[in-house]
Amino acid sequence: MLKLSVLGRYLLVCFVVFFLATCAKNAQKPVLIAKNENPTKPISKANHPNIITIIIDDAGYADFGFMGSNDLETPEIDKLAKSGVIFTDAHVSATVCAPSRAGLMTGKYQQRFGFEANHTGDKETGDIGLSDDVTTMADVFKANNYKTVAIGKWHLGATETDHPNERGFDDFYGFLGGGRSYFPMENSSKELMLQHNSKRVEFDGYLTDVLGEYAINYIENHKDTPFFMYLAFNAVHTPMQAKAEHLEKYKNHPRKELAAMTWSLDENIGKITKKLEDLNLLDNTLIYFISDNGGAHNNSSKNGKLKGWKGNKFEAGHRVPFVISWKNHIKSNQTFDGLSSSLDIFTTSLAAANIPVDKNIALDGVNLLPFLTGYKSGNPHNVLFWRKLDESAVRYKNLKLIRLKNYGDVLYNLTNDISEVNDLSSMDIINVELLTNKLKTWESTLMVPLWGEGKPWMDVTYHIHQMLMENKEVQFKQPSNKLIIPKTNP
């Protein structure tokens, strides 16, 4: 009896220690659990549609047929846009790649968890990426028995704890870094190698096709199970590389590389929607199409009437093409002019999937479905914010204030000045003060950035903002860049 009692106590202690350790680990990242669901039993697709978020890279605001382009051909993307809603006043939460993706993936302003600058996977510290206590969309969908897959560009951290497989994705097929060749690379680094769940993958052909094919096969293999797909094509980010036959097709085009790359992107998106149609999944699949930021200065993209480009706080930096399509749930051939954000994708997806919003996760996004189905009117947002270190902006209704540290502010009325030419700051002090106070109030809720950017890069971006604020021509030069990391976390 004595031996049994000692053994029993030992087992009890082990159980308690294990239980507490498990609770502590799980407490780091709160996730949403669907009520009355058996985690071991596949869930019905009836009230749990597939979610596909297609995010492309550095695309120009005016470089799609549905956005008015007359020289870049995008018939399949235009078809997707026609099948749903085209947003005319949609914005991402950052004007560069990594922070924008961090905002979309978490549904909250990335500055709230210190992800403000555009660097991840620092080789010296290895601690740059999504914070451990931040919940991703994939965390939530996985907790609610969805299959989850990330395909393509990650750019949210290259360490083990930041790997997509550790951030809610069952499956990852892509690369960790911010940009790479579209063709096979010899001896590619950990950040740039194509991988499948951390294992290096050798491929032939063109990367946009390879990523598109993986997405198509995944849909086929999961046609009977609800899934969340994050499909991040690196097109049309540099390097400007295209397939030979497409370069031949556009050999006389003034932007032939971009036109050829865009054609490949369009082809693959068409194949994906065709697969969904063939499997009768279109009416049970909510599809988003969005760019991570505005068109870049170095890929020949065009942003139409919008001022600036990727990396600055003028409209061309953060106003992006955005489409939502969901057959038989959202009316086709719609145009929506309300102020919207990439942060809304998380919240809208939860609503579509009938997943309750957990109060432990403070989301900044809005559920767009009532606005798209006629139950609500007006603007999903009255105010949006942007900040990257010395450069900030706030949009309030039709007014926009841009602030450059140690330089000054400019104020625009976007209703009649979408190109941000006429600075009203000197004649509208009341609204300058109003928007400044809104910006300061928001900033008071943020963390100190966990890392910064090198002085050469900051000097150039500061100069660009200054020139644009003064309506002067910018002579852009790409500086060398070096990461700045605080010695201790704030």
N, C-alpha and C positions, 0 to 999 in steps of 0.2 A: 504493500500500500504506500509506503514511504517513497519508494522509487517511482511509482506511478504519479504520486503527488508532485514530486520534484520535476518530473518530465512534463507533467501537465502545466506547471507554472512556467517552465522554460518555453513551451510551445505558445502559451498565452502571451508572454513577453515578446516573443518573436513576432507574433501576429500583430500586437499593438504597435511595435516599432515599424513594421512594414506598412500598416494602415496609415500611421501618422506621416511617414515619409511619402507615401503615395498622395495623401491629401495635400501635403506641402508642395509637392511638385505640380499637381494639377491646379493648385491655387495661383500659380504664377501666371497662367493664361486662362482667364475665364472664357468659357465657350457656351454656346447656346445648345441646349438639348431639347429636342422635340418631346412634347408631353405624350405619355402613353405609347412610346415606341419601344419595341424590342430590339436592342442593338445587334442581335445575332440574326434577325430576320429581315430579308430584303423588303423595302417599303414599296407600296403601290405607287405607280407613276401618275395616277389619276389627279392627285392634288400636289404633286411634286414634279413640276416640269424640269427638263434639262435647262441648264444655264450655260450659255457660251459667251464669254467676253473676248472679243477680238480687239487687241490693241496693236496699232502699228506705230512706226517710229519716224519722227521728224517730218511728217507729211504736211505739205502746204495746205492752208485753209481753202484755197481756190483751185486745188489740183485734182478735183473729182468732177465728173459730169454733173452729179446731183448738186454740186456747189458752184456750178457755172463754168467749169473748165471747157474750153473748146479745142484744146490741143493735146490733152492727155486722155487716153481712152480707158474708161473704167466701166464697161457695160454690166459686169456681174455685180459690182458694188452698187452701181446705180439701181439695178434690179432689186437688191436687198433694201436699199433706201426707199424705193417706191413701195415695197411691201409693208412698210411700217411708218415711222415718224422721223422726219428730218428736223434736227434742232438747229436753230439759227443763232442762239445766244448761249451756247454751252461752253464751259471752261474746265480746264484741268487745274489742280491745286498747286502746281508748280510749273515753271517754264523750262525745266530741264528734266532729263530722263528719270533718274533714280528717285528723287523726291516725289515726282508726279506718280510714279508707280506705287510708292509707299502709301500715298494718300488713297489711291484707288483700291489697293489691296486691303486697307484697314478701315476705310469708310470715315476716316477722320483726318483733320489737318495734320500732316506729318510733323509739323513743328511742335505739336503737343508731346511727341516723344523724341525730340531732338534730331530728327532726320531732315535737316534743312539744306545741306550742301550736297553736291552731286558726286560723291565718291563713296565707294563701298569696297570691302575686301582689302584693306590696307595690309601690306605684307609684313610690316613691322609689328603692329599690335594685333591684327586679325580680329578686331572687335567692332568693325564698322558695318552696320546693317540694321535690320529691324530689331528693336528692343525685345528682350525675352518675354516681357509681360504684355506685349501687344498681340491682340487676337486678329487673325486674318480671316478673309472670307472663306478660305479653304478650311480653316479650323472649324468654323461654324457648320459648313456643309458636311464635312466629315463626321462631326458629332451628331448630325442628323441623318446619318446613314446614306449619304450621297457618296458615289465614287468621285474622286477628285484628281484632276490631272493638270499640270502646267507644261506647256509646250513653248519652246523658243527662248527668248531673252528673259533672264531673271533680273539681274542688276539690283538685287536687294540684299546683297551680302554673299560672301564666298566661303565663310567658315562653316564648320559642321553644324553649328546651331542655327545658322541662317539658311541652310540648304532647304530647298522646297520640300523635301521629304520630311523635314523637321518643322515645317510651317503649315502643315495640314494637307499636303498633297500626297496621295497614295503613289502617284506616278509622276516622274519628271523626265522629259525628253527635251533637252535644249542645252544652253550654255549659261554660265553664271555671270559673265562679265557684261560690259556695256556695248561692245561692238566687236565684230570679227569678220573675217573673209567669208564671202558667200560660197566659196569653193573649198575643197579639202585642204587642210593645213598639216604640214609635217611638224612633229614634235610640239604641238600646240600646248599651251600652259593649262593648268587646272581651270583657270577662269575662262579660257577661250575654247577649250576642247568641247566638241559635241559629246554629250553623255546621256546615258539612260540610268537614272537612279545611281549616280556616282561612278558608273562604269563607262570608260571611254568607248565611243562609237566611231567607227570608221565609215565614211559614206562616200558615194560617188554622186556626181551631179551637182545640182544647184540647191543651196540651203533652203530657199523659200519653198521649193518643190518638196524637199525632204520633210520639212515641218508640216506642210499641208498634207502630205501623204500619211504622216503619223496621225494627224487629227482625224482624217477620214477612216483609217483603220480602227482608231479608238472608238469612234461613233458606231461603227459596224459591230465591234466586239462588246459594246455596252448598250445596245439598242433596247434591251429589256430592263435596264436598271437606270434610275435617275443619276445623272452625273453633272458635275460642275467642271467646265473646261475653261482654263485661262490660256488663251492662244495669243502669244506675243511674238508676232513676226518682227524681225529686225529691219525689214524693208520699211522705209527707204533711207535708212541711216547709211552714212558712209561706212566703208569704201563704196564708191559708185561702180558696182560690178553687175553685169547682166549676162544672160545666156547669149551665145553667139548668134543664134537664129533670131532672137529678139532685137539685138543690136543691128542686124541686117534689116529687119522689118522697119526700124526707125533710123536708118542710116542718114537720112536727110533732115531729121528732126533737130531743131536747135537745142533741145534738151534730151538728146537721144538716150543717154545712160538712165536718166530718171524715167523717161517714157518706157524704156524696156523693163526696168525694175518694177515699175507700177503695173505694167501688163502682166508680169509673172504673178505679182501679188493678187491682181484681179482674177486671174485664171484659177488660182488656188482657192480663193474665197468662193468662187462659183462652183468649184468641185465639192466643196464642203456643203454648201446649201443644196446642191443636187443630191448628195448622199442623204441628207436629212429628208428631202422630198421623196426619194426612192424608198426610204424606210418608213414613210408616213409619220415622220417625227416633227415636221415643221409646226404643227399646231400644238405640240407639246414641248417646244423649245423656245426659250426666250433668248434672243440674240442681241448683243451690243456690238457696235463698231465705233471705235474712237481712236484718235491719235494721242500719243503721250504728251505732246506739246506742239507748238506751232512749227511751221516750216523753218528749216535751218538755213543759215547763210551759205553753207558750203555744199549743198546738194542740189542747187538750181531750183528749189521749190519756190512757189509763188503763194503769197498770202492775200492777193487781191487788194482791196482798199485798206486793209489793216496795216497799221504802222508797226515797224520793228520786225522781229523774227524770234526764233527760239533763244531763250536765255535772258530776255528782258521783259519788263513789266508792262509794256505796251500790248495792245490787243493781239497782235500777231504772235506774241509769246505764249498766250494761254487760251485764246479762243480757238476752238478746234471743231473739225467736222465730227458729228455725233449722230448716230442712228440707233433706234431701238425697233426691233421687229419681233412680233409674236402673233403668228397667224391665228385668226379667229378669236383673238383676245384683245388685240389692239388694232384699231381700224387702219387700213392702208392709206397711202397717198395723203398723209398728214404732214403739215409743217407746224412746228411748235416754237413760238417766239419767247417763251418764258425763260427767265434767268435760271440756268441749270448748271450742275457741276458733276464732274466725274465721281465725286464723293457720294452721289446719289445712287450709284450702281449697287453698292453693298446693300443699302436700305431697301431699294426697289426689289432686288433679288430675294431678300428675305420675305418680303410681302408676297411676291409671286409664288414662292415655295411654301407659303403658309407656315413659316417659322417665326415664332414670337420674338420680339426684340427684348433681349435681356437688359435689365436696368444697370447691370454691372459694366456694360460696354457702352460708353458714351459716343454715339455716332453723330457726325456732323452732317450727314446726308439726309435727304428727304425722299420719301416714297413718291416716285413719279407717276405711278399707275393711275391714281385718281385724276391727275391732270390730263392724262392721255386717253382716258375712257369717258371723260365728260362729267365726272362727279365733282371736280374742282376746277376753278378757273384762276387766272392770274399767274403770279410768279411763284415757283417753288421756293425761291430765295429772294429776300430783299437786299441781302448784303453778302458779299464774298470777299475773302482776304487772300493776299499773297505776301510772302516774305522769303527772301534769301539773303541773309546777312545784312548788308548795307542797303539793300533795295527792297522797298515795300510798296504795296498798293492796296486800295480798298475800293470796291464797287458798291454803291448804295443806290438802288433803283436805277435811274438813268445817269447818275453822276459817278465819276471815277477820279480818285486822287492817287497820284504817284509820288512817293517820297524817296529822295536820295539823301542818305545821311551826310551831314555837313555840307549840303548843297542847297536843298530847298524842295518845294512842292510844285506840282502842276495840277490843275483841275480841268476836267473836260466834261462836257455834256454830250454823251454818246448818241442821244436821239438825233441830233443834227450835226454831229461831228464824229462819225465813226472812225475817221482817220486820225483823230487826236492831234489836230493842228492848232486849234484856238485855245490857248491857255486862259482860263477864267479866274485864276487864283487871285489876281490883283484887284478884281472888281467884284468878287463874291466871297468876301471874308467869312461871312456867316457859314456858308457850306464848307469852306476849307476847315473851319473850326469843328463843324459837325462831323465830317468824315475823319478828321484827325483824331477826335475823341473816340470814335468807334474803333479806329485802328489801334489806338493805345489801350483801350479796354480789352480788345482781343489779345494783344501782345502780352498783357499782364497774366494771361492764362497759360502761356507757353513756357517750355523748357528753354534753358540756354542751349544753343546748338552743341551737339556732341562732337562735332568736327567742323573744320572750316575749309577754306581753299587758299591756295598760294597767292602771294602778293602780285606776281605778274598777271595772273588771271584776273584777280580782283581789280587791279588797276585798269585793265582793258574793259571789263564790264562796266566799271564806274564811268569811264570815259564815254562808252557807248550810250549809257543812259543820259549823261550830261548833254551830249550832242543831240540826241533825239528830243530831249526836253526843250532844247533851244531851236529845234527844227533845222539843224545843220547836218550836212552830209557826213557820214561816218566812213572812215577808212579803217576797215577791220583788219587786224593782224592777230594771228593765232599765237599766243604766248606759250612758252613751256609752263608746266604747272607742277606744283608740289603740294602735297596734302599737308594741312595743318591740323594737329590733334592736340587737344588740351592734355596736360600732363595728368590731371585728375578729372574725373567726371564731376560736373557741377552738382 
